[in-house]
Amino acid sequence: MPKVRVTRRLHFAAAHRLCNAAFDDAQNRAVFGACSNPNGHGHNYQLEVTVEGEVDPTTGFVLDVKRLRDLVSDLVIQDLDHANLNVDVGWLDGVNPTAENVAVRIWHRIDGHLEGARLVSVRLWETERNLVEYRGE
């Protein structure tokens, strides 16, 4: 059977502050700019999860996109939506919540939970112009 990639897009709103605990306030401002505001700031994130697998000859699906949506919602979105990424999400503890770091952590939350498909990429849009992609490498 042919292999096909399927992508599901989900969204969440979250706040965060970019900072390195080893830096003083001046150094955090120099490195992270306005993103290091002590009170944080927020984004309306778009998350794209792509999986790959063989097309099931019975259903015509690689993976039912509703199953993919539900899985990502349960493992990721419910924890991140309307949360402060610095303090509210246990699986981000100790991580500077840059888009890069969040994408890697999302990958690890999803990987291994897909039956009949392989996780290919996690793409996280922090803004309309800022996108990061992680492929498990």
N, C-alpha and C positions, 0 to 999 in steps of 0.2 A: 504494500500500500504506500501511497505517496506520503511524505512528511510535509506537514504544513505548520506554520506559526500562527498563533492566535494571540491577540492582545486585548486586554480589558483595561479601560481607563476608569479610575475612581478619583475621588477628591476628598480633601480634608482641610480644615482650617486649624492652624496651630500657631502658638507663640514660641519664641526662643530668644536667647541671648547668646551671641558668639563671644567666647572669651576663653582664655587659658588661665587656669588658676595659678600657674607659676608666674604670670605677668602681673605687674601693678596696673592700676587703672589707666595710666598714661600709655603704657605699652599696649594694652588691650585696645585702646582708642586708635593708636597708631596702626596696628595690624588689622583690626576689624572694623574701624570707622564707626558709623552710626549703628551698625549691627551689634555693637558692644554696649548699647544703651543699658544701664543697670536695671531699668524697668522692662527691658525686652522690647520686642516688636513682633508683628505677626505677618503671616502669609496665607493665601488661599492656594494650597498645593494641589497639583495634578499628579497622580501616580499612574504609570502605565506598567502593567505586568505582562510580559510576553512568555508564552510557553510553546513548546514544539512537540509534535508527536505524529504518529501515523493516524490517518483518517480511519475511524471505525466504520467498517462496511455496513454495519447494521444501522447506526445512527447518522453517519455522515459527519460526525464531530471528531475533532481531536480531543476536546474536553468541552463539556457543556459550559458556556460562558457564565451561566447563572451559578454553577458550582464554583467556578473560578472567582466570581464576584463574592459569593458567600464566604469562601475560604479566606480571601484577602480582607474582607470586612471583619471577619471574626479574629484573625490573627494580627491585623495591623490597624485598620481604620478605627475600630472601636477604641483602641488605646490612644491614637494620635489626635482624633478629631476633637477640637476645642480644648486641647491640652497645652500646658506649658512643657515643651520638650526637655527643658533642663531639670524639671522637678517632678513631673507627673507620670512619666513613662519609665517603669522599672527596667525594661530592656535597653534603655538608653543611658542608664546610670553610668557616670564617669566618662561620658562621651561628649565632646564639644559638638552640639547638634548642627553642624554644617550639613548642607544638602548631601554632600559626599558621604559623610558618616551615617546619616539617616538612611540613605539608599542601601548601603552595605548591610546595615542592621535589618532593614526590611527584607532583603534577600535571605538572610539567615533565618528570619521568622517563617518564610514561605517554603524555602527549599526543603525537600524531604516530605512534604505534605501533599504532593501532587501524584495522583494515581493515573498512570497511562500517559503522562506527559512529562517533559523535562523543562525546568525553568531555564529560560534563555537570557532574559534581561529584566532589570528593574530600572525604569526611567522616572526620575522625579523632577517635575517642573516646580521650582520654587517661585518663580515669577514667569511672566510671558516671555522673558528674554533669557532666563537662567535655567538650564537643564543639565542634570547629571545623569549618567547611565552607568550601571554596574552589571557586569556579566559573570560574576562569580570567580574572577581571576585573582 
